[in-house]
Amino acid sequence: MRTRPWTFEPVTFKSDEWGEWIALIPKRIDWCMERGKERTDSNLGVAHRNNLPKSYDRDVERDRKAVMVEAVGMLYFSPCDWYVFGKERGRPDIDGFIDMKGVEELKRRLVVPVGQLKLERAYCLCYHGLHPLYCLRGWNWGHVIEKLGTIEEQQPGRPAHYLGNEHLLSMPQLLKEQKRRKALVA
């Protein structure tokens, strides 16, 4: 177990064979719930990029979950830049190259909608089915997802790239890449 004091909250991390586990505290959850609703409200009248039909209640729930998954990434990679407020769609969530992807079942694969895959981006799989406990399962590069993943249409009209969990890299490897990139800029 380790604690990250610069997050200003008691966040403990536990590693096991599934990945890196992080618990969100109630104050962080409340903040994420508000930001998720704000995100939905700021995108009223804007079509989803993945052919998902608009539904306000479902969109609020999805955006709230997405903000919590991103918050888990922010806590793991802190100190970092978290892109939570902007209007520029399609921008990576963390440090300009990490995109967080949430799933509700622990054994689910990493999914990136067709047309949104960026080869130079790191995609991080986060399990949120035991909220407020989250698991960062692993990650991989967009170019690897394109090469080793499959394109499937699990939902009509919504094709996506799927990467099996056997191809996920460990979270500490992505943490090292983040630090390497920060050192290059410093």
VMD Tcl script that draws the C-alpha trace (Angstrom):
set ca {
  {0.00 0.00 0.00}
  {1.18 3.53 -0.70}
  {-0.30 6.97 -0.20}
  {0.00 9.98 -2.49}
  {0.03 13.02 -0.15}
  {-0.18 15.62 -2.94}
  {-3.75 14.56 -3.76}
  {-4.89 16.17 -0.48}
  {-7.01 13.18 0.43}
  {-6.28 9.76 1.93}
  {-5.90 7.68 -1.21}
  {-4.40 4.25 -0.80}
  {-3.37 2.02 -3.63}
  {-3.20 -1.74 -3.61}
  {-1.69 -3.86 -6.35}
  {-2.73 -7.42 -7.14}
  {-2.98 -9.71 -10.17}
  {-5.96 -7.69 -11.45}
  {-4.21 -4.31 -11.41}
  {-3.98 -1.19 -9.25}
  {-6.93 -0.59 -6.88}
  {-7.99 2.90 -5.80}
  {-10.90 3.97 -3.59}
  {-12.64 7.30 -4.15}
  {-13.69 9.15 -1.00}
  {-17.24 10.60 -0.71}
  {-16.10 14.21 -1.21}
  {-14.37 13.27 -4.51}
  {-17.41 11.27 -5.62}
  {-19.73 14.24 -4.99}
  {-17.39 16.50 -6.96}
  {-17.31 14.01 -9.87}
  {-21.10 13.69 -9.85}
  {-21.43 17.47 -10.25}
  {-18.79 17.63 -13.02}
  {-20.45 14.73 -14.86}
  {-23.80 16.53 -14.95}
  {-22.06 19.74 -16.04}
  {-20.38 17.82 -18.87}
  {-23.73 16.44 -20.05}
  {-25.36 19.87 -19.83}
  {-22.53 21.46 -21.83}
  {-23.06 18.90 -24.63}
  {-26.83 19.25 -25.01}
  {-27.70 19.21 -28.69}
  {-24.28 17.77 -29.63}
  {-24.39 14.30 -31.19}
  {-22.32 11.51 -29.66}
  {-19.26 10.59 -31.74}
  {-19.95 6.85 -31.35}
  {-23.46 6.73 -32.88}
  {-25.10 6.38 -29.45}
  {-28.61 7.89 -29.42}
  {-29.03 10.87 -27.07}
  {-30.83 10.28 -23.75}
  {-30.36 12.91 -21.05}
  {-30.69 10.60 -18.01}
  {-28.41 7.94 -19.52}
  {-25.92 10.58 -20.66}
  {-25.73 12.08 -17.15}
  {-25.08 8.62 -15.69}
  {-22.41 7.83 -18.32}
  {-20.69 11.20 -17.89}
  {-20.65 10.83 -14.12}
  {-19.06 7.39 -14.42}
  {-16.58 8.73 -16.97}
  {-15.53 11.60 -14.70}
  {-15.03 9.17 -11.80}
  {-12.91 6.88 -13.99}
  {-10.86 9.91 -15.07}
  {-10.53 10.96 -11.41}
  {-9.05 7.56 -10.60}
  {-6.54 8.11 -13.41}
  {-5.79 11.60 -12.10}
  {-5.12 10.21 -8.61}
  {-2.88 7.45 -9.94}
  {-0.86 9.75 -12.22}
  {-0.71 12.79 -9.88}
  {0.80 15.23 -10.26}
  {-0.70 15.48 -13.74}
  {-2.83 17.63 -16.02}
  {-6.41 16.39 -16.06}
  {-8.56 17.66 -18.90}
  {-11.95 17.63 -17.19}
  {-13.44 21.03 -18.01}
  {-12.70 21.91 -21.63}
  {-14.93 22.03 -24.67}
  {-12.47 20.40 -27.07}
  {-13.89 16.94 -27.72}
  {-11.57 14.02 -28.37}
  {-8.70 15.37 -26.29}
  {-6.88 12.82 -24.05}
  {-7.99 12.83 -20.43}
  {-4.58 13.01 -18.74}
  {-1.27 14.68 -19.60}
  {-2.12 15.04 -23.28}
  {-1.66 11.35 -24.13}
  {-3.59 9.11 -21.70}
  {-7.23 8.26 -22.40}
  {-9.19 6.53 -19.63}
  {-11.76 3.86 -20.60}
  {-14.20 2.44 -18.04}
  {-15.87 -0.98 -17.89}
  {-18.40 -2.41 -15.42}
  {-17.15 -6.01 -15.43}
  {-13.65 -6.96 -14.31}
  {-12.94 -9.29 -17.24}
  {-14.18 -6.87 -19.94}
  {-11.81 -5.86 -22.72}
  {-10.44 -2.45 -23.61}
  {-12.82 -0.79 -26.11}
  {-12.18 2.21 -28.37}
  {-14.85 3.26 -30.90}
  {-13.82 3.08 -34.56}
  {-12.84 6.53 -35.78}
  {-11.62 7.62 -32.35}
  {-8.48 5.47 -32.07}
  {-5.30 7.58 -32.01}
  {-2.13 5.59 -32.63}
  {0.12 7.68 -30.35}
  {-2.31 7.67 -27.42}
  {-2.15 5.40 -24.35}
  {-5.52 3.81 -23.54}
  {-6.04 2.80 -19.92}
  {-8.69 0.27 -18.84}
  {-10.44 1.03 -15.53}
  {-12.98 -1.27 -13.86}
  {-15.69 0.61 -11.95}
  {-18.14 -2.17 -11.07}
  {-17.34 -2.05 -7.32}
  {-17.81 1.71 -6.93}
  {-16.28 3.45 -4.91}
  {-13.45 0.93 -5.41}
  {-11.83 1.08 -8.86}
  {-9.20 -1.08 -10.56}
  {-6.76 0.19 -13.18}
  {-6.45 -3.08 -15.12}
  {-3.75 -2.07 -17.58}
  {-3.15 -0.13 -20.77}
  {-1.70 -0.16 -24.26}
  {-0.88 2.13 -27.16}
  {-3.35 2.93 -29.91}
  {-1.03 1.47 -32.56}
  {-0.97 -1.84 -30.63}
  {-4.76 -1.84 -30.33}
  {-4.98 -1.32 -34.09}
  {-2.54 -4.19 -34.75}
  {-3.54 -6.77 -32.12}
  {-7.16 -5.84 -31.42}
  {-10.27 -6.85 -33.30}
  {-12.99 -4.66 -34.78}
  {-16.39 -5.84 -33.65}
  {-19.91 -4.44 -33.66}
  {-21.23 -5.50 -30.24}
  {-24.05 -2.96 -30.61}
  {-25.73 -2.22 -33.97}
  {-24.13 0.70 -35.79}
  {-21.39 1.12 -33.16}
  {-18.20 -0.66 -34.35}
  {-15.24 -0.56 -31.98}
  {-11.69 -1.80 -31.52}
  {-11.45 -4.48 -28.81}
  {-8.16 -5.43 -27.16}
  {-7.98 -8.62 -25.09}
  {-6.75 -8.30 -21.51}
  {-3.79 -10.56 -22.31}
  {-2.37 -7.62 -24.29}
  {-2.64 -5.10 -21.46}
  {0.60 -3.70 -20.06}
  {1.07 -3.03 -16.35}
  {0.15 0.34 -14.89}
  {3.65 0.97 -13.46}
  {4.93 0.88 -17.07}
  {2.58 3.72 -18.01}
  {3.58 5.63 -14.88}
  {7.24 5.35 -16.02}
  {6.29 6.59 -19.51}
  {4.45 9.56 -18.00}
  {7.51 10.47 -15.89}
  {9.80 10.06 -18.93}
  {7.65 12.46 -20.95}
  {7.57 15.01 -18.12}
  {11.36 14.87 -17.86}
  {11.66 15.63 -21.59}
  {9.56 18.78 -21.18}
  {11.24 19.99 -17.98}
}
mol new
graphics top color blue
foreach p $ca { graphics top sphere $p radius 0.5 }
foreach p [lrange $ca 0 end-1] q [lrange $ca 1 end] { graphics top cylinder $p $q radius 0.2 }
display resetview
